[in-house]
Amino acid sequence: MKNKYHAKKITVNGETFDSQREFQRWCQLMMLQKAGEIEGLQRQVTYTLIPEQREQSKDVFRRGVKAGQPKPGKVLEKPVTYKADFVYFERGREVVEDVKGFKTKDYIIKRKLLLWKYGIRIREVN
């Protein structure tokens, strides 16, 4: 399946990657982890940059664990999230990595929000 930036999704052993380049980087990172150079390798880790926005509700829960607390109001805005291609630890430091072919305006804004909110700079792999 092609996307508008000409990357082709690839499925290997039941795992889907957005591009051949992303799959190749995954293989490299797996080898680095086996060699003990990195640890805690994960794929597709989601960071919430801006939480969902809800209107205030005057209704309250009547029974149960949340009894007496306000019910959540109607969702006004969905959350803004960034999904990292890879996250791992290198010499004790968290590394967030993204395989990039083309930097969209949305990606650039999310990159800035990730730095502002979490102090994380994305390592971009071309």
matplotlib code that plots the C-alpha trace (Angstrom):
import matplotlib.pyplot as plt

x = [0.0, 1.4, 1.0, 1.2, 5.0, 5.6, 6.6, 5.3, 4.2, 5.8, 4.7, 7.3, 6.5, 3.1, 4.6, 3.8, 6.3, 5.5, 8.4, 11.3, 13.7, 11.8, 12.1, 15.8, 16.3, 14.4, 16.7, 19.8, 18.4, 17.6, 21.3, 22.4, 20.2, 21.5, 25.1, 24.2, 24.7, 21.0, 18.2, 14.4, 13.8, 10.1, 8.1, 5.3, 5.3, 2.7, 3.2, 0.3, 1.3, -2.1, -4.8, -8.4, -10.5, -14.0, -16.8, -17.6, -20.5, -22.9, -24.0, -22.5, -22.0, -24.7, -23.2, -20.0, -16.4, -16.8, -20.0, -20.4, -17.7, -18.6, -19.2, -16.9, -18.5, -18.7, -15.4, -14.7, -11.2, -9.4, -5.9, -2.9, -0.4, 3.0, 3.8, 7.5, 8.9, 11.3, 12.2, 15.2, 17.8, 21.4, 23.9, 21.0, 19.4, 16.0, 16.2, 13.2, 13.8, 11.8, 12.7, 12.0, 11.8, 9.7, 9.0, 5.4, 4.2, 2.3, 5.5, 7.5, 4.9, 4.7, 8.5, 8.5, 5.7, 7.6, 10.7, 8.6, 6.5, 8.9, 12.3, 12.9, 14.7, 13.8, 16.7, 15.8, 17.1, 17.1]
y = [0.0, 3.4, 6.6, 10.1, 10.3, 7.1, 5.0, 1.4, -0.4, -3.7, -6.5, -8.9, -11.7, -10.0, -6.6, -3.7, -1.0, 2.3, 1.8, -0.4, 2.2, 1.9, -1.9, -1.7, 0.6, -1.8, -4.6, -2.4, -1.5, -5.1, -6.0, -3.1, -4.4, -8.0, -6.5, -4.7, -1.2, -0.2, -1.6, -1.4, -1.1, -0.4, 0.5, 2.9, 4.6, 7.3, 10.6, 12.9, 16.4, 18.1, 16.2, 16.0, 19.0, 18.4, 20.7, 20.8, 18.6, 19.3, 15.7, 13.4, 9.7, 8.3, 4.9, 2.9, 3.8, 7.3, 8.1, 11.8, 12.9, 14.8, 12.8, 13.7, 16.2, 16.1, 15.9, 19.3, 18.5, 15.2, 14.8, 15.7, 12.8, 11.9, 8.3, 7.6, 5.0, 3.7, 4.4, 2.9, 3.6, 4.3, 4.7, 5.2, 8.0, 7.7, 8.1, 8.8, 8.0, 8.7, 7.5, 10.5, 10.8, 13.9, 16.4, 17.5, 20.7, 18.5, 16.6, 19.7, 21.1, 17.8, 17.7, 21.1, 20.2, 17.0, 19.0, 21.7, 19.3, 16.4, 17.8, 15.1, 15.9, 13.4, 11.7, 11.8, 9.0, 9.6]
z = [0.0, -1.0, 0.9, -0.5, 0.3, -1.8, 1.2, 1.0, 4.2, 4.8, 7.1, 8.5, 11.0, 11.7, 12.4, 10.1, 9.3, 7.5, 5.2, 4.2, 5.7, 9.1, 9.0, 8.2, 11.2, 13.4, 12.4, 13.2, 16.6, 17.3, 16.6, 18.9, 21.7, 21.3, 21.5, 24.7, 23.3, 23.8, 26.0, 26.4, 22.7, 21.9, 18.8, 18.2, 21.7, 22.1, 23.9, 24.7, 23.8, 24.6, 26.5, 25.3, 26.2, 27.6, 28.6, 32.3, 33.4, 36.2, 36.3, 39.0, 39.2, 41.5, 42.5, 42.3, 42.7, 41.3, 43.3, 43.9, 41.4, 38.2, 35.1, 32.3, 29.9, 26.1, 24.3, 22.7, 21.3, 20.9, 22.3, 20.3, 20.3, 18.8, 18.0, 18.0, 15.7, 18.3, 21.9, 23.7, 26.3, 25.3, 28.2, 30.6, 28.5, 26.8, 23.0, 20.9, 17.2, 14.1, 10.6, 8.4, 4.6, 4.6, 7.5, 7.4, 9.1, 11.7, 12.5, 13.0, 15.4, 17.3, 17.5, 19.1, 21.6, 22.6, 23.4, 25.3, 27.3, 28.0, 27.2, 24.6, 21.3, 18.5, 16.9, 13.2, 11.0, 7.2]

ax = plt.figure().add_subplot(projection="3d")
ax.plot(x, y, z, "-o")
ax.set_aspect("equal")
plt.show()
